[in-house]
Amino acid sequence: MRIEEVVVHRCALPLVRPFRTSFMVETHKDVLLVEIRTSDGVTGWGECVAMGAPLYSHEYNDGALEVMREFLLPRLLGVDLEPEDVPALLGPVRGHPMAKGALELGVVDAALRARGVSFASYLGSVRDEVDCGVSVGIPADDSMGTLVAEVQGYVDQGYQRIKLKIEPGWDIEPTREIRRLHPRIPLQVDANQAYSRADIDHLAALDEFDLLLIEQPLHEDDVLGHKLLADRMATPVCLDESVLSVDNAESLIDYGACEVVNIKAGRVGGYLTAKAIHDLCLGRGVPVWCGGMLETGIGRAANIALASLPGFTLPGDTSGSDRFFTRDITEPFVLDGGRIAVPSGPGLGVEPIPEVLSELTVSSHRLL
């Protein structure tokens, strides 16, 4: 299989409500969808999970588009590609995992469509459906009532796990209130690096709420701080932004800084590396779950397939399309009894609806 044409569609999808974390507020999803046409006569799709600004990580969409055009795509041209070749071909380019992951996913999707093999089967799926959790942002109005109503809505829909975004000044009391109202639902919190070592004793107060985990409380580079926190807290420490590769994940686990891993394929350079991290953790008995980046149906299909692997024992951020979008790029993913069915068609099993893609596209960039 050879790549013959690549078009990147930059799309803007309005969110059903603002999504606020400790580092930003999003009102729409700014996303790059990668369309790859091959010599086999098939089209594969990938999604870049970078944001419009370098706030979650160093990557951002303008930069991802540029690095794909100038440095990554040229390495994939003129060769007969197998999906497994992509990480090694792109490896000499330092960094830019989200851009790499988008191209890798497009190549894998195209190859599997040509073979008639589903992405889930290719990865090693063991489930036909996955348990779904939901990520709840900090209310735009800082209102406990708003938070309570939003969480209740998700519980009523059947979500099997609630994740609360927290930051200094919005942590203990919101968690206490949600645990009081929902004493049995699996509950976790996510700080997105908002705290420091000086807050370790404060964060330990979260132990009383019987949380599944606390996610990325300290800066991604503070490995020692996370170990100190893990030693101090009964609540398991889960790392997100700190986990960048298989070797890096192994080091964090062995050092005692990471007890649960949030696997985000875009953050580690693609789904092949994500699977390798899963395999490492499965062998070590370390729980993993699939994080989300407000993906469209393209990235959501891939995440659901990933979450169907055996080591994903905790519900992920694999919510239904309507959690974020009134209208998704693809046919929407719908929650059913707290679960979503794993796509079984060739490749990702979904593709953009042409008229919706056209309507939501802000600009298109032909890279080849």
VMD Tcl script that draws the C-alpha trace (Angstrom):
set ca {
  {0.00 0.00 0.00}
  {1.29 3.45 -0.95}
  {-0.03 6.87 -0.01}
  {-1.27 8.77 -3.04}
  {-3.19 11.73 -1.60}
  {-3.50 13.43 1.79}
  {-5.98 16.14 2.73}
  {-6.27 17.64 6.21}
  {-9.67 19.08 7.10}
  {-9.70 21.63 9.88}
  {-13.11 21.51 11.54}
  {-14.88 23.45 14.28}
  {-17.53 21.59 16.27}
  {-19.54 23.63 18.80}
  {-19.73 21.99 22.24}
  {-23.10 21.44 23.89}
  {-21.72 23.28 26.95}
  {-18.37 24.93 27.78}
  {-15.77 22.44 29.04}
  {-13.60 23.97 31.76}
  {-10.45 22.42 33.19}
  {-7.71 23.83 35.40}
  {-5.91 25.24 32.34}
  {-8.58 26.45 29.88}
  {-12.22 26.72 28.85}
  {-13.28 25.20 25.52}
  {-16.48 26.25 23.76}
  {-15.82 24.37 20.53}
  {-13.60 21.58 19.30}
  {-10.88 22.74 16.91}
  {-9.77 19.53 15.20}
  {-7.67 18.26 12.30}
  {-9.07 15.27 10.42}
  {-6.58 13.52 8.15}
  {-7.89 11.90 4.95}
  {-5.43 9.45 3.35}
  {-6.11 7.90 -0.05}
  {-3.96 4.95 -1.05}
  {-2.87 2.95 -4.06}
  {-5.35 0.26 -3.00}
  {-8.19 2.62 -3.82}
  {-9.30 3.01 -0.22}
  {-9.48 6.01 2.10}
  {-8.34 6.01 5.71}
  {-9.08 8.59 8.38}
  {-7.06 9.88 11.31}
  {-7.69 12.54 13.93}
  {-5.16 14.89 15.51}
  {-6.10 15.51 19.16}
  {-4.02 18.66 19.58}
  {-5.83 21.84 20.56}
  {-5.87 25.28 19.01}
  {-3.34 26.52 21.56}
  {-0.38 24.77 23.31}
  {-2.04 24.54 26.74}
  {-2.60 20.82 27.36}
  {0.76 20.01 25.73}
  {3.34 21.73 23.53}
  {1.41 20.71 20.42}
  {-1.23 22.85 18.75}
  {-3.09 22.48 15.47}
  {-1.25 25.04 13.35}
  {2.05 23.48 14.39}
  {0.77 19.93 13.86}
  {-0.35 20.79 10.33}
  {3.04 22.28 9.54}
  {5.06 19.38 10.94}
  {2.89 16.86 9.09}
  {3.43 18.71 5.81}
  {7.14 19.44 6.13}
  {8.63 16.61 8.19}
  {6.34 13.64 8.79}
  {4.44 12.93 5.59}
  {7.58 12.99 3.37}
  {8.87 10.02 5.38}
  {5.83 7.95 4.45}
  {5.87 8.63 0.72}
  {7.25 6.39 -2.01}
  {7.37 3.24 0.13}
  {5.12 0.21 0.43}
  {3.59 0.72 3.85}
  {2.39 -1.69 6.48}
  {0.82 -0.12 9.57}
  {3.60 -1.42 11.80}
  {6.18 0.50 9.71}
  {4.84 3.93 10.62}
  {6.33 4.44 14.12}
  {9.86 3.62 12.94}
  {9.56 5.79 9.84}
  {8.36 8.78 11.86}
  {10.60 8.10 14.85}
  {13.60 10.23 13.77}
  {11.44 13.35 14.03}
  {11.61 14.40 17.67}
  {8.38 14.97 19.55}
  {5.04 15.86 17.91}
  {3.24 12.68 19.02}
  {-0.24 13.99 18.20}
  {0.70 14.78 14.62}
  {2.38 11.39 14.31}
  {-0.63 9.63 15.82}
  {-3.01 11.26 13.34}
  {-1.01 10.04 10.33}
  {-0.51 6.61 11.85}
  {-4.24 6.20 12.45}
  {-5.03 7.20 8.87}
  {-2.57 4.64 7.51}
  {-3.83 1.89 9.81}
  {-7.47 2.65 8.95}
  {-6.75 2.52 5.22}
  {-4.78 -0.73 5.47}
  {-7.43 -2.46 7.56}
  {-10.25 -1.30 5.30}
  {-8.38 -2.87 2.38}
  {-8.05 -6.13 4.33}
  {-11.63 -6.10 5.64}
  {-10.36 -6.25 9.25}
  {-11.73 -4.14 12.10}
  {-9.45 -1.90 14.14}
  {-10.62 -3.56 17.36}
  {-9.77 -7.02 16.04}
  {-6.38 -5.79 14.82}
  {-5.53 -4.45 18.29}
  {-6.67 -7.61 20.08}
  {-10.15 -6.77 21.32}
  {-11.84 -9.06 23.84}
  {-15.15 -7.16 24.20}
  {-18.11 -6.28 22.00}
  {-18.90 -3.22 24.14}
  {-17.08 -1.05 26.66}
  {-18.11 0.49 29.97}
  {-18.38 4.26 29.70}
  {-17.35 7.01 32.07}
  {-17.81 10.74 31.67}
  {-15.57 13.72 32.40}
  {-17.30 16.63 34.16}
  {-15.71 20.05 33.79}
  {-15.56 22.78 36.40}
  {-18.83 24.76 36.15}
  {-18.43 28.01 34.25}
  {-20.32 29.80 37.03}
  {-18.44 28.03 39.89}
  {-21.82 26.85 41.13}
  {-22.23 23.68 43.16}
  {-25.81 23.52 41.96}
  {-24.67 23.50 38.34}
  {-22.21 20.70 39.07}
  {-24.79 18.63 40.94}
  {-27.33 18.97 38.13}
  {-24.81 18.05 35.45}
  {-23.58 14.98 37.33}
  {-27.15 13.86 38.04}
  {-27.91 14.10 34.33}
  {-25.01 11.80 33.50}
  {-25.96 9.34 36.24}
  {-29.50 9.27 34.88}
  {-28.11 8.49 31.41}
  {-26.35 5.46 32.85}
  {-22.69 6.46 32.89}
  {-20.75 3.99 35.01}
  {-18.07 6.34 36.32}
  {-17.87 10.08 37.03}
  {-14.64 12.07 36.72}
  {-14.56 15.54 38.27}
  {-12.12 18.16 37.06}
  {-10.53 19.92 40.03}
  {-8.21 22.84 40.72}
  {-7.08 24.76 43.84}
  {-10.20 26.20 45.43}
  {-12.48 23.70 43.64}
  {-11.60 20.27 44.95}
  {-12.54 19.00 48.42}
  {-16.05 20.43 48.69}
  {-17.26 19.51 45.18}
  {-15.92 15.99 45.65}
  {-17.56 15.71 49.06}
  {-20.91 16.85 47.69}
  {-20.91 14.47 44.73}
  {-19.84 11.56 46.93}
  {-22.60 12.42 49.41}
  {-25.23 12.41 46.68}
  {-23.82 9.34 44.89}
  {-22.23 7.17 47.56}
  {-21.78 4.09 45.38}
  {-20.87 5.38 41.93}
  {-17.22 4.98 40.89}
  {-15.73 8.47 41.25}
  {-12.34 9.97 40.37}
  {-10.79 13.42 40.09}
  {-8.46 15.01 37.54}
  {-6.25 18.02 38.29}
  {-4.42 18.44 34.95}
  {-1.19 19.39 36.80}
  {-2.81 22.17 38.85}
  {-1.05 21.41 42.17}
  {2.49 21.31 43.58}
  {4.36 19.34 46.25}
  {3.25 21.98 48.76}
  {-0.32 20.68 48.30}
  {0.36 17.04 49.15}
  {-1.27 17.17 52.59}
  {-4.25 19.05 51.15}
  {-4.72 16.48 48.39}
  {-4.52 13.65 50.93}
  {-7.80 14.93 52.34}
  {-9.45 13.44 49.24}
  {-8.83 9.97 50.68}
  {-12.06 10.13 52.66}
  {-14.15 9.95 49.48}
  {-13.18 6.43 48.35}
  {-12.01 7.56 44.91}
  {-10.91 5.24 42.12}
  {-7.88 7.48 41.59}
  {-6.51 11.01 41.46}
  {-5.28 11.89 37.97}
  {-2.19 13.98 37.18}
  {-2.22 16.19 40.29}
  {1.29 17.65 39.87}
  {3.36 18.95 36.95}
  {4.16 16.30 34.37}
  {7.91 16.59 35.03}
  {7.62 16.18 38.82}
  {8.25 12.46 39.10}
  {9.52 12.69 42.68}
  {6.51 14.75 43.70}
  {4.15 12.10 42.38}
  {6.05 9.40 44.25}
  {5.83 11.42 47.47}
  {2.11 11.89 46.89}
  {1.61 8.20 46.15}
  {3.39 7.35 49.39}
  {1.19 9.82 51.31}
  {-2.23 9.02 49.83}
  {-4.36 5.90 50.02}
  {-6.03 6.98 46.77}
  {-4.12 5.56 43.77}
  {-2.15 8.13 41.76}
  {-2.86 7.97 38.03}
  {-0.64 9.72 35.48}
  {-1.75 11.22 32.19}
  {0.44 14.00 30.82}
  {3.55 12.39 32.36}
  {3.18 9.16 30.34}
  {4.86 9.57 26.95}
  {6.24 6.17 25.91}
  {6.55 2.53 26.90}
  {9.94 3.02 28.56}
  {8.78 6.17 30.31}
  {5.65 4.39 31.62}
  {7.75 1.51 32.90}
  {10.09 3.91 34.71}
  {7.21 5.78 36.36}
  {5.63 2.52 37.53}
  {8.88 1.04 38.83}
  {9.77 4.25 40.67}
  {6.44 4.21 42.48}
  {5.14 7.45 41.00}
  {2.31 5.88 38.98}
  {-0.21 3.29 40.17}
  {-2.76 3.62 37.35}
  {-2.15 4.73 33.75}
  {-4.44 6.88 31.63}
  {-3.61 5.85 28.05}
  {-4.20 8.50 25.41}
  {-3.04 7.38 22.00}
  {-2.43 10.90 20.70}
  {-0.26 11.79 23.65}
  {2.06 8.80 23.11}
  {2.30 9.00 19.31}
  {-0.40 6.62 18.15}
  {-2.45 3.53 18.87}
  {0.39 1.10 18.26}
  {2.38 2.65 21.10}
  {-0.79 2.88 23.18}
  {-1.27 -0.87 22.76}
  {2.35 -1.49 23.75}
  {1.84 0.53 26.96}
  {-1.33 -1.50 27.60}
  {0.63 -4.72 27.14}
  {3.31 -3.55 29.58}
  {0.74 -2.62 32.22}
  {-1.24 -5.82 31.71}
  {1.92 -7.82 32.38}
  {2.64 -5.79 35.51}
  {-0.91 -5.91 36.84}
  {-1.25 -2.11 36.58}
  {-4.79 -0.90 35.79}
  {-5.24 1.22 32.67}
  {-8.13 3.18 31.21}
  {-8.70 5.14 28.01}
  {-8.60 8.90 28.33}
  {-10.35 11.28 25.99}
  {-9.58 14.54 24.22}
  {-13.11 15.52 23.13}
  {-12.64 13.43 19.99}
  {-15.03 13.40 17.07}
  {-16.47 10.09 15.95}
  {-13.20 9.26 14.17}
  {-11.04 9.40 17.28}
  {-13.89 8.11 19.45}
  {-14.18 4.94 17.32}
  {-10.46 4.32 17.75}
  {-10.64 4.94 21.51}
  {-13.54 2.54 21.94}
  {-11.61 -0.14 20.05}
  {-8.58 0.47 22.26}
  {-10.71 0.33 25.42}
  {-11.93 -3.14 24.41}
  {-8.48 -4.66 25.10}
  {-8.19 -6.90 28.18}
  {-6.14 -4.58 30.38}
  {-8.69 -1.75 30.32}
  {-10.38 -2.69 33.58}
  {-11.60 0.82 34.50}
  {-14.27 2.78 32.60}
  {-12.69 5.34 30.30}
  {-13.67 8.76 28.99}
  {-15.48 6.94 26.19}
  {-18.71 8.88 26.45}
  {-21.42 9.12 23.83}
  {-21.14 11.71 21.08}
  {-23.91 13.79 22.64}
  {-21.76 14.43 25.71}
  {-19.92 17.03 23.65}
  {-21.59 17.56 20.28}
  {-25.09 18.24 19.04}
  {-23.90 16.72 15.76}
  {-20.81 14.56 15.35}
  {-18.72 14.26 12.18}
  {-19.70 10.58 11.92}
  {-22.86 8.76 12.85}
  {-23.07 9.36 16.61}
  {-21.96 6.91 19.27}
  {-24.90 6.26 21.58}
  {-24.79 5.09 25.18}
  {-26.85 1.97 25.87}
  {-27.06 0.75 29.45}
  {-23.85 2.55 30.37}
  {-21.92 0.98 27.50}
  {-21.06 1.66 23.87}
  {-20.75 -1.02 21.21}
  {-17.29 -1.54 19.72}
  {-17.30 -0.80 15.96}
  {-16.95 -4.04 14.01}
  {-16.76 -2.82 10.41}
  {-13.51 -2.71 8.40}
  {-10.93 -0.26 9.74}
  {-12.39 2.16 12.24}
  {-15.87 1.12 11.16}
  {-16.97 4.74 10.77}
  {-16.27 7.61 8.41}
  {-17.29 11.25 8.17}
  {-20.75 12.06 6.84}
  {-19.83 14.08 3.72}
  {-22.37 16.88 4.14}
  {-21.59 17.26 7.86}
  {-17.85 17.29 7.19}
  {-18.39 19.98 4.55}
  {-20.51 22.09 6.84}
  {-18.13 21.92 9.81}
  {-14.89 22.33 7.82}
  {-13.22 25.70 8.29}
  {-10.37 25.01 5.86}
  {-8.88 22.11 3.89}
  {-5.18 21.61 3.23}
  {-3.95 19.30 0.49}
  {-0.58 17.97 1.67}
  {-0.09 15.65 -1.28}
}
mol new
graphics top color blue
foreach p $ca { graphics top sphere $p radius 0.5 }
foreach p [lrange $ca 0 end-1] q [lrange $ca 1 end] { graphics top cylinder $p $q radius 0.2 }
display resetview
